[in-house]
């Protein structure tokens, strides 16, 4: 076997492990990941699974990275070419709601679940979850400030307050979908976000 093929196969195996791990962790939490379970489900040895990561914590961090790639592909990449400011902010919020509406992760928002699991702990995994939220908040804040600068939002709008409220609305959607299974929450969330952005019903296509 050539070294190039060996590396490609190792990367493919690692990717398969991560994909299965994301599915498990979305529903059962990152602590629900066990090397033994993954080995059984994937038809591998425990040492074979562990050899790709070195430790359970390293596996959890890699799973967070993979979930981040999925979130970026679903929510950020579809809107990156839209005009910055209100057009992109509105599209970003819609993509965020759609991500939950479509159940991209079986357990709802992967990062909300991870935050609930780790927010009271210390360590690398908790820090990585916090960093993901910080990055997302910074993205929303940047687009909100652009919308204010362009005059699409009133000049007196507190961008940080608005981002806090938008985040709360979408987290409420995630909670209502996951705990209560109430699909009406998607309509409520869209209506609330549009109202908070000052978009009149007549302007909604």
KEKOL-868232 format. One record per residue: residue number from 0; residue in one letter; x, y, z of N, C-alpha, C, O, CB in turn. Coordinates in nm, 3 decimals. Glycine has a CB too. Layout:
<recs>
   i aa      nx      ny      nz     cax     cay     caz      cx      cy      cz      ox      oy      oz     cbx     cby     cbz
 NUM  A       X       Y       Z       X       Y       Z       X       Y       Z       X       Y       Z       X       Y       Z
...
</recs>
This chain:
<recs>
   i aa      nx      ny      nz     cax     cay     caz      cx      cy      cz      ox      oy      oz     cbx     cby     cbz
   0  X   0.085  -0.120   0.000   0.000   0.000   0.000   0.089   0.125   0.000   0.182   0.135   0.079  -0.096   0.000   0.124
   1  X   0.059   0.218  -0.087   0.139   0.340  -0.096   0.110   0.430   0.023   0.000   0.426   0.078   0.111   0.414  -0.228
   2  X   0.210   0.512   0.065   0.186   0.604   0.176   0.070   0.698   0.150  -0.006   0.731   0.242   0.312   0.686   0.204
   3  X   0.054   0.741   0.024  -0.055   0.833  -0.008  -0.190   0.768   0.014  -0.281   0.829   0.071  -0.043   0.881  -0.154
   4  X  -0.203   0.642  -0.030  -0.329   0.570  -0.011  -0.356   0.545   0.136  -0.469   0.554   0.182  -0.328   0.438  -0.088
   5  X  -0.249   0.514   0.210  -0.263   0.487   0.352  -0.316   0.611   0.426  -0.403   0.600   0.511  -0.130   0.443   0.413
   6  X  -0.263   0.728   0.392  -0.308   0.852   0.455  -0.452   0.882   0.417  -0.531   0.923   0.502  -0.217   0.969   0.413
   7  X  -0.487   0.861   0.291  -0.624   0.887   0.245  -0.723   0.796   0.317  -0.831   0.840   0.356  -0.634   0.867   0.093
   8  X  -0.686   0.670   0.334  -0.776   0.577   0.403  -0.791   0.615   0.550  -0.900   0.603   0.607  -0.723   0.432   0.390
   9  X  -0.682   0.660   0.612  -0.689   0.701   0.752  -0.780   0.822   0.768  -0.859   0.829   0.862  -0.548   0.734   0.806
  10  X  -0.769   0.916   0.676  -0.855   1.034   0.681  -1.001   0.996   0.659  -1.091   1.052   0.722  -0.811   1.138   0.576
  11  X  -1.023   0.901   0.568  -1.160   0.855   0.543  -1.220   0.788   0.665  -1.337   0.810   0.697  -1.162   0.760   0.425
  12  X  -1.140   0.707   0.733  -1.188   0.640   0.854  -1.217   0.740   0.964  -1.318   0.730   1.034  -1.085   0.538   0.902
  13  X  -1.129   0.837   0.978  -1.149   0.942   1.079  -1.277   1.019   1.050  -1.353   1.050   1.142  -1.028   1.039   1.082
  14  X  -1.302   1.049   0.924  -1.423   1.122   0.886  -1.548   1.040   0.918  -1.648   1.094   0.965  -1.420   1.157   0.737
  15  X  -1.542   0.909   0.893  -1.656   0.821   0.923  -1.684   0.820   1.073  -1.800   0.826   1.116  -1.629   0.678   0.873
  16  X  -1.578   0.811   1.154  -1.594   0.812   1.299  -1.658   0.943   1.345  -1.747   0.943   1.430  -1.457   0.792   1.368
  17  X  -1.612   1.054   1.289  -1.665   1.184   1.329  -1.811   1.200   1.290  -1.890   1.253   1.368  -1.583   1.295   1.267
  18  X  -1.847   1.156   1.171  -1.986   1.167   1.128  -2.078   1.090   1.222  -2.184   1.140   1.261  -2.002   1.115   0.984
  19  X  -2.039   0.967   1.259  -2.121   0.888   1.351  -2.123   0.952   1.488  -2.226   0.952   1.556  -2.069   0.744   1.360
  20  X  -2.011   1.006   1.530  -2.003   1.068   1.662  -2.092   1.191   1.672  -2.156   1.213   1.775  -1.858   1.106   1.693
  21  X  -2.097   1.271   1.566  -2.183   1.389   1.566  -2.328   1.349   1.584  -2.402   1.412   1.660  -2.166   1.469   1.436
  22  X  -2.371   1.243   1.514  -2.509   1.196   1.526  -2.542   1.152   1.667  -2.649   1.183   1.719  -2.534   1.082   1.429
  23  X  -2.450   1.079   1.730  -2.472   1.032   1.867  -2.473   1.150   1.964  -2.564   1.163   2.047  -2.362   0.931   1.908
  24  X  -2.372   1.236   1.953  -2.359   1.347   2.048  -2.473   1.447   2.036  -2.509   1.509   2.135  -2.227   1.418   2.027
  25  X  -2.529   1.462   1.917  -2.640   1.554   1.899  -2.759   1.516   1.986  -2.830   1.603   2.037  -2.682   1.557   1.752
  26  X  -2.780   1.388   2.004  -2.895   1.339   2.080  -2.858   1.307   2.225  -2.934   1.338   2.317  -2.952   1.215   2.014
  27  X  -2.743   1.245   2.246  -2.707   1.193   2.377  -2.598   1.272   2.448  -2.563   1.241   2.562  -2.662   1.052   2.363
  28  X  -2.546   1.375   2.381  -2.443   1.457   2.444  -2.303   1.407   2.414  -2.282   1.292   2.377  -2.463   1.462   2.593
  29  X  -2.208   1.496   2.430  -2.069   1.459   2.405  -2.019   1.354   2.503  -1.932   1.274   2.470  -1.979   1.581   2.411
  30  X  -2.074   1.354   2.624  -2.035   1.251   2.720  -2.094   1.115   2.683  -2.050   1.012   2.734  -2.079   1.292   2.860
  31  X  -2.193   1.116   2.594  -2.251   0.990   2.548  -2.161   0.916   2.450  -2.188   0.801   2.416  -2.384   1.016   2.485
  32  X  -2.056   0.982   2.406  -1.961   0.918   2.315  -1.869   0.826   2.395  -1.803   0.871   2.488  -1.879   1.024   2.236
  33  X  -1.865   0.702   2.359  -1.770   0.609   2.420  -1.694   0.539   2.309  -1.749   0.510   2.203  -1.841   0.506   2.513
  34  X  -1.567   0.512   2.335  -1.484   0.445   2.235  -1.541   0.307   2.204  -1.540   0.263   2.089  -1.338   0.433   2.284
  35  X  -1.591   0.238   2.307  -1.646   0.104   2.288  -1.769   0.105   2.198  -1.782   0.020   2.109  -1.682   0.043   2.422
  36  X  -1.856   0.199   2.221  -1.978   0.206   2.139  -1.944   0.236   1.993  -1.998   0.174   1.902  -2.074   0.314   2.193
  37  X  -1.856   0.331   1.972  -1.818   0.366   1.836  -1.751   0.247   1.766  -1.777   0.221   1.649  -1.724   0.487   1.835
  38  X  -1.667   0.177   1.839  -1.599   0.061   1.781  -1.701  -0.045   1.738  -1.689  -0.102   1.630  -1.500   0.001   1.882
  39  X  -1.800  -0.070   1.824  -1.902  -0.170   1.792  -1.985  -0.128   1.672  -2.007  -0.208   1.581  -1.993  -0.193   1.913
  40  X  -2.032  -0.004   1.672  -2.119   0.043   1.564  -2.047   0.052   1.430  -2.108   0.035   1.324  -2.177   0.178   1.599
  41  X  -1.917   0.079   1.435  -1.842   0.095   1.310  -1.763  -0.029   1.271  -1.693  -0.030   1.169  -1.748   0.213   1.323
  42  X  -1.774  -0.135   1.353  -1.703  -0.258   1.321  -1.552  -0.244   1.330  -1.478  -0.302   1.251  -1.740  -0.305   1.184
  43  X  -1.508  -0.166   1.429  -1.365  -0.143   1.448  -1.324  -0.191   1.588  -1.409  -0.222   1.671  -1.331   0.008   1.429
  44  X  -1.195  -0.195   1.611  -1.145  -0.224   1.745  -1.141  -0.093   1.824  -1.136   0.015   1.766  -1.005  -0.292   1.740
  45  X  -1.142  -0.105   1.956  -1.132   0.015   2.039  -1.002   0.090   2.012  -0.999   0.212   2.004  -1.142  -0.021   2.188
  46  X  -0.895   0.014   1.999  -0.766   0.077   1.973  -0.765   0.145   1.837  -0.698   0.246   1.817  -0.652  -0.026   1.982
  47  X  -0.840   0.088   1.742  -0.849   0.147   1.610  -0.919   0.282   1.613  -0.878   0.376   1.544  -0.921   0.054   1.516
  48  X  -1.025   0.291   1.693  -1.096   0.419   1.708  -1.009   0.518   1.783  -0.990   0.632   1.740  -1.231   0.399   1.781
  49  X  -0.956   0.475   1.896  -0.878   0.563   1.981  -0.752   0.613   1.910  -0.707   0.725   1.935  -0.840   0.492   2.110
  50  X  -0.697   0.531   1.822  -0.575   0.567   1.752  -0.589   0.691   1.665  -0.490   0.757   1.635  -0.529   0.454   1.668
  51  X  -0.712   0.723   1.625  -0.735   0.841   1.541  -0.743   0.971   1.621  -0.734   1.080   1.565  -0.862   0.823   1.461
  52  X  -0.759   0.958   1.754  -0.780   1.079   1.835  -0.688   1.086   1.958  -0.646   1.195   1.997  -0.924   1.086   1.880
  53  X  -0.658   0.974   2.016  -0.567   0.971   2.131  -0.634   0.974   2.266  -0.581   0.918   2.362  -0.474   1.085   2.122
  54  X  -0.750   1.040   2.276  -0.822   1.046   2.403  -0.967   1.081   2.375  -1.001   1.127   2.266  -0.757   1.150   2.499
  55  X  -1.053   1.059   2.474  -1.194   1.094   2.459  -1.211   1.244   2.444  -1.294   1.289   2.365  -1.274   1.043   2.578
  56  X  -1.133   1.322   2.519  -1.145   1.468   2.508  -1.107   1.514   2.368  -1.172   1.603   2.313  -1.057   1.537   2.612
  57  X  -1.003   1.456   2.311  -0.963   1.493   2.175  -1.072   1.457   2.075  -1.095   1.531   1.979  -0.831   1.424   2.137
  58  X  -1.139   1.345   2.098  -1.252   1.306   2.014  -1.364   1.408   2.026  -1.420   1.451   1.925  -1.303   1.165   2.052
  59  X  -1.397   1.449   2.148  -1.503   1.547   2.169  -1.472   1.679   2.099  -1.559   1.740   2.038  -1.525   1.571   2.319
  60  X  -1.348   1.723   2.108  -1.308   1.847   2.042  -1.317   1.835   1.891  -1.358   1.929   1.823  -1.166   1.886   2.083
  61  X  -1.279   1.719   1.839  -1.288   1.698   1.695  -1.434   1.694   1.649  -1.466   1.741   1.540  -1.217   1.567   1.656
  62  X  -1.521   1.639   1.733  -1.663   1.635   1.701  -1.720   1.777   1.699  -1.801   1.810   1.612  -1.740   1.547   1.803
  63  X  -1.680   1.860   1.793  -1.723   2.000   1.793  -1.679   2.070   1.665  -1.754   2.148   1.607  -1.666   2.074   1.915
  64  X  -1.557   2.042   1.621  -1.509   2.102   1.497  -1.593   2.056   1.378  -1.627   2.137   1.292  -1.361   2.066   1.473
  65  X  -1.626   1.926   1.374  -1.707   1.875   1.263  -1.847   1.937   1.266  -1.900   1.974   1.162  -1.717   1.722   1.270
  66  X  -1.906   1.947   1.384  -2.038   2.011   1.395  -2.030   2.157   1.351  -2.123   2.208   1.290  -2.091   2.001   1.540
  67  X  -1.919   2.223   1.382  -1.900   2.361   1.338  -1.893   2.372   1.187  -1.944   2.469   1.129  -1.774   2.417   1.399
  68  X  -1.831   2.275   1.123  -1.825   2.274   0.976  -1.965   2.261   0.917  -1.998   2.327   0.819  -1.735   2.158   0.927
  69  X  -2.047   2.176   0.979  -2.184   2.157   0.931  -2.264   2.286   0.949  -2.334   2.330   0.857  -2.253   2.041   1.006
  70  X  -2.252   2.347   1.066  -2.325   2.471   1.093  -2.285   2.580   0.993  -2.370   2.650   0.939  -2.299   2.520   1.237
  71  X  -2.156   2.593   0.969  -2.107   2.694   0.875  -2.164   2.670   0.736  -2.206   2.764   0.669  -1.954   2.695   0.871
  72  X  -2.164   2.544   0.693  -2.215   2.511   0.560  -2.364   2.537   0.548  -2.412   2.572   0.440  -2.186   2.366   0.528
  73  X  -2.437   2.520   0.656  -2.582   2.534   0.653  -2.629   2.678   0.674  -2.730   2.719   0.618  -2.643   2.446   0.759
  74  X  -2.555   2.755   0.753  -2.604   2.886   0.795  -2.522   3.003   0.738  -2.580   3.104   0.698  -2.605   2.894   0.945
  75  X  -2.392   2.990   0.735  -2.311   3.103   0.691  -2.283   3.101   0.541  -2.302   3.202   0.473  -2.181   3.105   0.766
  76  X  -2.239   2.988   0.488  -2.199   2.983   0.348  -2.311   3.020   0.251  -2.283   3.082   0.148  -2.148   2.846   0.315
  77  X  -2.437   2.986   0.278  -2.543   3.025   0.183  -2.566   3.177   0.174  -2.627   3.224   0.078  -2.672   2.958   0.224
  78  X  -2.518   3.253   0.272  -2.548   3.397   0.273  -2.425   3.484   0.254  -2.436   3.607   0.249  -2.616   3.434   0.402
  79  X  -2.308   3.423   0.243  -2.184   3.501   0.245  -2.173   3.598   0.128  -2.105   3.700   0.138  -2.065   3.407   0.244
  80  X  -2.239   3.568   0.016  -2.231   3.655  -0.101  -2.342   3.761  -0.106  -2.347   3.843  -0.198  -2.235   3.573  -0.226
  81  X  -2.430   3.758  -0.007  -2.537   3.857   0.000  -2.480   3.989   0.051  -2.385   3.990   0.129  -2.652   3.809   0.092
  82  X  -2.538   4.099   0.006  -2.492   4.232   0.046  -2.485   4.244   0.198  -2.581   4.210   0.267  -2.584   4.340  -0.012
  83  X  -2.371   4.291   0.251  -2.358   4.305   0.397  -2.461   4.402   0.454  -2.514   4.486   0.382  -2.217   4.353   0.432
  84  X  -2.488   4.389   0.582  -2.585   4.474   0.648  -2.719   4.406   0.659  -2.725   4.285   0.681  -2.600   4.604   0.573
  85  X  -2.826   4.481   0.645  -2.959   4.425   0.663  -2.991   4.308   0.570  -3.046   4.208   0.617  -3.061   4.533   0.643
  86  X  -2.957   4.314   0.439  -2.987   4.199   0.354  -2.922   4.070   0.406  -2.986   3.965   0.410  -2.941   4.226   0.212
  87  X  -2.795   4.081   0.445  -2.728   3.961   0.494  -2.777   3.922   0.633  -2.791   3.804   0.662  -2.577   3.982   0.496
  88  X  -2.802   4.020   0.719  -2.852   3.990   0.853  -2.986   3.919   0.847  -3.008   3.821   0.918  -2.864   4.119   0.936
  89  X  -3.074   3.968   0.762  -3.204   3.903   0.746  -3.188   3.761   0.693  -3.253   3.668   0.741  -3.294   3.985   0.652
  90  X  -3.101   3.743   0.592  -3.078   3.610   0.535  -3.012   3.517   0.636  -3.041   3.398   0.641  -2.992   3.620   0.409
  91  X  -2.923   3.574   0.717  -2.854   3.495   0.818  -2.951   3.442   0.922  -2.945   3.325   0.961  -2.745   3.578   0.886
  92  X  -3.042   3.528   0.967  -3.143   3.485   1.063  -3.235   3.379   1.004  -3.272   3.283   1.071  -3.225   3.604   1.112
  93  X  -3.271   3.397   0.877  -3.357   3.298   0.811  -3.286   3.164   0.798  -3.346   3.059   0.821  -3.399   3.349   0.673
  94  X  -3.157   3.167   0.761  -3.081   3.042   0.749  -3.067   2.974   0.885  -3.070   2.851   0.893  -2.942   3.070   0.690
  95  X  -3.053   3.053   0.990  -3.042   3.000   1.127  -3.172   2.931   1.168  -3.169   2.821   1.224  -3.009   3.114   1.227
  96  X  -3.285   2.995   1.140  -3.414   2.934   1.170  -3.435   2.808   1.086  -3.481   2.706   1.137  -3.528   3.035   1.145
  97  X  -3.401   2.816   0.958  -3.418   2.702   0.869  -3.335   2.581   0.913  -3.379   2.467   0.902  -3.380   2.740   0.727
  98  X  -3.217   2.609   0.964  -3.129   2.502   1.014  -3.198   2.421   1.125  -3.185   2.299   1.131  -2.996   2.563   1.068
  99  X  -3.271   2.491   1.211  -3.346   2.422   1.316  -3.474   2.359   1.261  -3.510   2.247   1.299  -3.380   2.518   1.430
 100  X  -3.540   2.430   1.173  -3.665   2.380   1.115  -3.642   2.247   1.043  -3.725   2.157   1.051  -3.723   2.483   1.018
 101  X  -3.530   2.236   0.973  -3.502   2.116   0.893  -3.438   2.003   0.973  -3.419   1.894   0.921  -3.412   2.152   0.778
 102  X  -3.406   2.030   1.099  -3.348   1.925   1.182  -3.215   1.876   1.129  -3.192   1.755   1.117  -3.443   1.809   1.194
 103  X  -3.127   1.969   1.097  -2.995   1.931   1.042  -2.924   1.834   1.136  -2.865   1.737   1.091  -2.908   2.057   1.020
 104  X  -2.930   1.861   1.266  -2.883   1.766   1.366  -3.006   1.703   1.431  -3.102   1.773   1.461  -2.790   1.837   1.474
 105  X  -3.004   1.572   1.452  -3.124   1.505   1.507  -3.165   1.555   1.644  -3.282   1.544   1.681  -3.102   1.358   1.515
 106  X  -3.072   1.609   1.721  -3.104   1.658   1.855  -3.123   1.807   1.863  -3.116   1.865   1.972  -2.998   1.617   1.950
 107  X  -3.148   1.872   1.750  -3.162   2.018   1.750  -3.028   2.085   1.736  -2.935   2.027   1.680  -3.231   2.066   1.877
 108  X  -3.016   2.207   1.785  -2.889   2.280   1.772  -2.781   2.207   1.851  -2.790   2.194   1.973  -2.904   2.427   1.822
 109  X  -2.680   2.162   1.781  -2.572   2.086   1.845  -2.505   2.166   1.955  -2.472   2.112   2.061  -2.468   2.045   1.741
 110  X  -2.486   2.294   1.931  -2.408   2.375   2.025  -2.488   2.416   2.147  -2.432   2.437   2.254  -2.355   2.498   1.956
 111  X  -2.619   2.429   2.133  -2.704   2.454   2.250  -2.699   2.332   2.343  -2.685   2.346   2.464  -2.851   2.485   2.208
 112  X  -2.710   2.214   2.284  -2.702   2.091   2.364  -2.567   2.081   2.434  -2.559   2.045   2.551  -2.725   1.968   2.275
 113  X  -2.459   2.113   2.360  -2.326   2.105   2.419  -2.309   2.209   2.530  -2.245   2.182   2.631  -2.218   2.126   2.312
 114  X  -2.367   2.328   2.512  -2.359   2.432   2.614  -2.429   2.388   2.742  -2.377   2.409   2.852  -2.419   2.563   2.562
 115  X  -2.546   2.328   2.729  -2.618   2.281   2.847  -2.538   2.174   2.921  -2.544   2.163   3.044  -2.755   2.226   2.807
 116  X  -2.464   2.096   2.844  -2.387   1.986   2.902  -2.260   2.034   2.972  -2.218   1.976   3.072  -2.351   1.886   2.793
 117  X  -2.199   2.139   2.919  -2.067   2.177   2.968  -2.058   2.316   3.030  -1.950   2.353   3.078  -1.971   2.169   2.856
 118  X  -2.166   2.393   3.032  -2.150   2.531   3.078  -2.114   2.544   3.225  -2.062   2.647   3.266  -2.276   2.606   3.052
 119  X  -2.140   2.442   3.304  -2.105   2.447   3.446  -1.973   2.381   3.477  -1.937   2.366   3.594  -2.212   2.384   3.527
 120  X  -1.900   2.340   3.374  -1.773   2.271   3.395  -1.656   2.359   3.354  -1.674   2.467   3.298  -1.770   2.139   3.318
 121  X  -1.538   2.310   3.382  -1.417   2.375   3.334  -1.344   2.278   3.242  -1.361   2.156   3.253  -1.325   2.421   3.453
 122  X  -1.263   2.333   3.153  -1.184   2.245   3.068  -1.188   2.284   2.922  -1.255   2.380   2.883  -1.232   2.105   3.082
 123  X  -1.116   2.208   2.843  -1.098   2.241   2.701  -1.228   2.232   2.622  -1.250   2.313   2.532  -0.995   2.149   2.640
 124  X  -1.312   2.136   2.654  -1.436   2.120   2.578  -1.530   2.237   2.607  -1.590   2.294   2.515  -1.505   1.986   2.613
 125  X  -1.542   2.273   2.732  -1.625   2.388   2.769  -1.574   2.515   2.700  -1.653   2.594   2.650  -1.626   2.408   2.922
 126  X  -1.443   2.533   2.697  -1.384   2.651   2.634  -1.411   2.652   2.484  -1.435   2.758   2.426  -1.233   2.655   2.659
 127  X  -1.408   2.535   2.422  -1.433   2.526   2.278  -1.578   2.558   2.245  -1.607   2.623   2.145  -1.398   2.385   2.227
 128  X  -1.671   2.514   2.331  -1.813   2.546   2.311  -1.834   2.696   2.324  -1.902   2.757   2.241  -1.902   2.469   2.413
 129  X  -1.776   2.756   2.426  -1.788   2.900   2.446  -1.732   2.977   2.326  -1.791   3.075   2.281  -1.716   2.943   2.575
 130  X  -1.620   2.931   2.274  -1.557   2.998   2.160  -1.648   2.995   2.038  -1.652   3.092   1.961  -1.424   2.933   2.127
 131  X  -1.720   2.885   2.018  -1.813   2.877   1.906  -1.924   2.981   1.920  -1.960   3.048   1.823  -1.874   2.736   1.897
 132  X  -1.978   2.994   2.040  -2.083   3.093   2.062  -2.029   3.235   2.046  -2.097   3.322   1.991  -2.145   3.076   2.202
 133  X  -1.908   3.258   2.093  -1.848   3.391   2.080  -1.830   3.428   1.933  -1.855   3.541   1.892  -1.713   3.396   2.153
 134  X  -1.786   3.331   1.854  -1.765   3.356   1.710  -1.896   3.388   1.641  -1.902   3.480   1.559  -1.700   3.234   1.644
 135  X  -2.001   3.314   1.674  -2.131   3.336   1.612  -2.189   3.471   1.655  -2.245   3.544   1.572  -2.228   3.222   1.649
 136  X  -2.177   3.503   1.782  -2.226   3.632   1.830  -2.152   3.746   1.760  -2.214   3.846   1.723  -2.209   3.643   1.984
 137  X  -2.023   3.732   1.743  -1.945   3.835   1.676  -1.990   3.854   1.531  -1.992   3.966   1.480  -1.795   3.801   1.680
 138  X  -2.026   3.745   1.465  -2.074   3.753   1.327  -2.207   3.828   1.321  -2.224   3.917   1.238  -2.090   3.613   1.267
 139  X  -2.300   3.793   1.408  -2.428   3.862   1.413  -2.411   4.010   1.447  -2.477   4.096   1.390  -2.521   3.796   1.515
 140  X  -2.321   4.037   1.540  -2.299   4.175   1.583  -2.241   4.258   1.469  -2.278   4.374   1.450  -2.205   4.179   1.706
 141  X  -2.151   4.200   1.394  -2.090   4.271   1.281  -2.195   4.309   1.177  -2.197   4.422   1.127  -1.980   4.186   1.216
 142  X  -2.283   4.215   1.144  -2.386   4.243   1.044  -2.490   4.341   1.096  -2.543   4.423   1.021  -2.454   4.114   1.000
 143  X  -2.519   4.333   1.225  -2.614   4.427   1.285  -2.559   4.569   1.281  -2.630   4.664   1.247  -2.646   4.387   1.430
 144  X  -2.433   4.584   1.316  -2.370   4.717   1.313  -2.363   4.771   1.170  -2.377   4.892   1.149  -2.230   4.711   1.374
 145  X  -2.342   4.684   1.074  -2.343   4.728   0.935  -2.481   4.778   0.894  -2.494   4.876   0.821  -2.299   4.614   0.843
 146  X  -2.585   4.710   0.943  -2.722   4.751   0.911  -2.752   4.887   0.973  -2.821   4.969   0.912  -2.823   4.646   0.960
 147  X  -2.702   4.911   1.092  -2.721   5.041   1.157  -2.646   5.148   1.079  -2.700   5.256   1.053  -2.671   5.038   1.304
 148  X  -2.522   5.119   1.040  -2.441   5.216   0.967  -2.502   5.251   0.831  -2.488   5.363   0.783  -2.299   5.162   0.947
 149  X  -2.570   5.153   0.770  -2.632   5.176   0.639  -2.767   5.246   0.650  -2.826   5.283   0.548  -2.650   5.045   0.566
 150  X  -2.815   5.265   0.771  -2.944   5.330   0.790  -3.062   5.235   0.779  -3.177   5.279   0.776  -2.960   5.440   0.692
 151  X  -3.035   5.104   0.772  -3.142   5.005   0.763  -3.206   4.977   0.899  -3.317   4.924   0.907  -3.089   4.875   0.704
 152  X  -3.134   5.012   1.003  -3.186   5.007   1.139  -3.168   5.146   1.199  -3.073   5.216   1.164  -3.112   4.896   1.225
 153  X  -3.257   5.187   1.287  -3.244   5.321   1.347  -3.109   5.341   1.414  -3.053   5.248   1.473  -3.355   5.344   1.448
 154  X  -3.058   5.461   1.403  -2.927   5.491   1.458  -2.916   5.469   1.608  -2.807   5.446   1.659  -2.892   5.630   1.428
 155  X  -3.028   5.475   1.678  -3.025   5.456   1.822  -3.031   5.311   1.866  -3.032   5.283   1.986  -3.137   5.530   1.884
 156  X  -3.035   5.220   1.771  -3.044   5.078   1.806  -2.916   5.033   1.876  -2.805   5.061   1.829  -3.069   4.991   1.680
 157  X  -2.932   4.964   1.988  -2.819   4.904   2.059  -2.794   4.769   1.994  -2.870   4.674   2.013  -2.848   4.890   2.215
 158  X  -2.686   4.759   1.917  -2.660   4.637   1.839  -2.643   4.515   1.930  -2.691   4.406   1.898  -2.535   4.656   1.753
 159  X  -2.575   4.533   2.043  -2.554   4.420   2.132  -2.685   4.373   2.193  -2.706   4.252   2.209  -2.455   4.458   2.243
 160  X  -2.773   4.466   2.228  -2.905   4.430   2.280  -2.985   4.355   2.175  -3.051   4.255   2.206  -2.982   4.554   2.326
 161  X  -2.980   4.401   2.050  -3.055   4.336   1.944  -3.005   4.194   1.920  -3.084   4.102   1.903  -3.047   4.417   1.816
 162  X  -2.874   4.177   1.918  -2.818   4.043   1.899  -2.858   3.952   2.014  -2.889   3.835   1.992  -2.664   4.050   1.888
 163  X  -2.857   4.003   2.135  -2.901   3.925   2.251  -3.045   3.877   2.232  -3.077   3.761   2.260  -2.890   4.008   2.382
 164  X  -3.131   3.965   2.184  -3.271   3.930   2.165  -3.289   3.831   2.050  -3.368   3.737   2.061  -3.355   4.055   2.139
 165  X  -3.218   3.851   1.941  -3.227   3.756   1.829  -3.182   3.617   1.873  -3.244   3.516   1.839  -3.142   3.805   1.710
 166  X  -3.075   3.614   1.948  -3.024   3.486   1.998  -3.129   3.419   2.088  -3.153   3.299   2.077  -2.892   3.506   2.076
 167  X  -3.190   3.499   2.175  -3.292   3.443   2.264  -3.411   3.388   2.188  -3.465   3.284   2.226  -3.338   3.548   2.360
 168  X  -3.453   3.456   2.082  -3.566   3.409   2.002  -3.537   3.276   1.935  -3.621   3.186   1.934  -3.602   3.512   1.897
 169  X  -3.418   3.262   1.880  -3.385   3.137   1.811  -3.362   3.024   1.912  -3.394   2.909   1.883  -3.262   3.155   1.722
 170  X  -3.305   3.056   2.028  -3.290   2.953   2.130  -3.427   2.906   2.181  -3.445   2.789   2.214  -3.204   3.006   2.246
 171  X  -3.523   2.998   2.187  -3.658   2.960   2.225  -3.719   2.867   2.121  -3.789   2.772   2.155  -3.747   3.084   2.243
 172  X  -3.691   2.894   1.994  -3.737   2.804   1.888  -3.679   2.665   1.906  -3.750   2.565   1.897  -3.699   2.861   1.749
 173  X  -3.549   2.658   1.932  -3.485   2.528   1.950  -3.549   2.451   2.066  -3.578   2.332   2.054  -3.334   2.545   1.975
 174  X  -3.570   2.520   2.177  -3.631   2.459   2.296  -3.772   2.406   2.265  -3.807   2.294   2.302  -3.636   2.561   2.412
 175  X  -3.851   2.488   2.198  -3.990   2.451   2.172  -3.999   2.334   2.073  -4.083   2.246   2.088  -4.069   2.571   2.118
 176  X  -3.913   2.334   1.975  -3.910   2.222   1.880  -3.866   2.093   1.948  -3.927   1.988   1.928  -3.817   2.253   1.763
 177  X  -3.760   2.100   2.027  -3.702   1.979   2.084  -3.780   1.924   2.202  -3.802   1.803   2.211  -3.562   2.005   2.126
 178  X  -3.823   2.011   2.292  -3.891   1.962   2.412  -4.039   1.937   2.388  -4.095   1.840   2.437  -3.875   2.061   2.525
 179  X  -4.103   2.026   2.311  -4.248   2.018   2.293  -4.290   1.965   2.155  -4.405   1.927   2.135  -4.310   2.153   2.315
 180  X  -4.197   1.963   2.061  -4.230   1.916   1.927  -4.333   2.003   1.858  -4.410   1.955   1.774  -4.280   1.775   1.933
 181  X  -4.336   2.130   1.892  -4.438   2.222   1.839  -4.384   2.294   1.716  -4.303   2.387   1.728  -4.482   2.325   1.948
 182  X  -4.428   2.251   1.598  -4.378   2.309   1.474  -4.428   2.452   1.451  -4.370   2.527   1.372  -4.417   2.222   1.358
 183  X  -4.534   2.490   1.520  -4.584   2.627   1.508  -4.479   2.728   1.552  -4.482   2.844   1.513  -4.712   2.645   1.592
 184  X  -4.385   2.681   1.634  -4.279   2.769   1.685  -4.195   2.827   1.573  -4.139   2.935   1.588  -4.191   2.694   1.782
 185  X  -4.185   2.757   1.460  -4.106   2.808   1.347  -4.170   2.936   1.295  -4.100   3.034   1.267  -4.097   2.702   1.234
 186  X  -4.303   2.935   1.281  -4.374   3.055   1.235  -4.360   3.167   1.336  -4.336   3.282   1.298  -4.523   3.024   1.213
 187  X  -4.374   3.135   1.463  -4.360   3.237   1.567  -4.221   3.299   1.564  -4.206   3.421   1.576  -4.389   3.178   1.705
 188  X  -4.119   3.215   1.549  -3.981   3.265   1.548  -3.957   3.357   1.430  -3.897   3.464   1.445  -3.882   3.147   1.545
 189  X  -4.003   3.316   1.312  -3.985   3.402   1.194  -4.055   3.536   1.213  -4.000   3.642   1.183  -4.039   3.331   1.066
 190  X  -4.176   3.530   1.264  -4.254   3.653   1.284  -4.183   3.744   1.384  -4.175   3.865   1.363  -4.397   3.619   1.333
 191  X  -4.133   3.686   1.493  -4.068   3.766   1.598  -3.937   3.827   1.548  -3.907   3.943   1.577  -4.042   3.680   1.722
 192  X  -3.858   3.750   1.475  -3.730   3.800   1.425  -3.753   3.913   1.324  -3.685   4.016   1.330  -3.649   3.687   1.360
 193  X  -3.847   3.894   1.234  -3.875   3.998   1.135  -3.926   4.125   1.201  -3.889   4.235   1.162  -3.978   3.949   1.033
 194  X  -4.009   4.109   1.301  -4.060   4.227   1.373  -3.946   4.299   1.443  -3.939   4.422   1.444  -4.168   4.186   1.474
 195  X  -3.856   4.222   1.503  -3.745   4.285   1.576  -3.649   4.356   1.481  -3.584   4.453   1.520  -3.669   4.180   1.658
 196  X  -3.641   4.308   1.357  -3.555   4.373   1.257  -3.628   4.488   1.188  -3.571   4.555   1.102  -3.508   4.271   1.154
 197  X  -3.754   4.510   1.226  -3.829   4.622   1.168  -3.876   4.596   1.028  -3.896   4.690   0.951  -3.746   4.744   1.169
 198  X  -3.894   4.468   0.992  -3.940   4.433   0.857  -4.092   4.421   0.862  -4.145   4.337   0.934  -3.874   4.299   0.806
 199  X  -4.161   4.504   0.786  -4.307   4.502   0.787  -4.358   4.380   0.712  -4.291   4.332   0.621  -4.365   4.631   0.725
 200  X  -4.475   4.328   0.750  -4.532   4.214   0.679  -4.542   4.235   0.529  -4.523   4.141   0.452  -4.667   4.182   0.734
 201  X  -4.572   4.359   0.487  -4.586   4.387   0.344  -4.455   4.373   0.269  -4.453   4.352   0.147  -4.641   4.527   0.323
 202  X  -4.343   4.384   0.344  -4.211   4.375   0.280  -4.160   4.233   0.270  -4.057   4.207   0.209  -4.112   4.459   0.355
 203  X  -4.233   4.140   0.332  -4.190   4.000   0.336  -4.243   3.928   0.212  -4.364   3.923   0.189  -4.239   3.928   0.467
 204  X  -4.153   3.874   0.134  -4.195   3.802   0.013  -4.242   3.664   0.046  -4.281   3.589  -0.043  -4.081   3.795  -0.089
</recs>
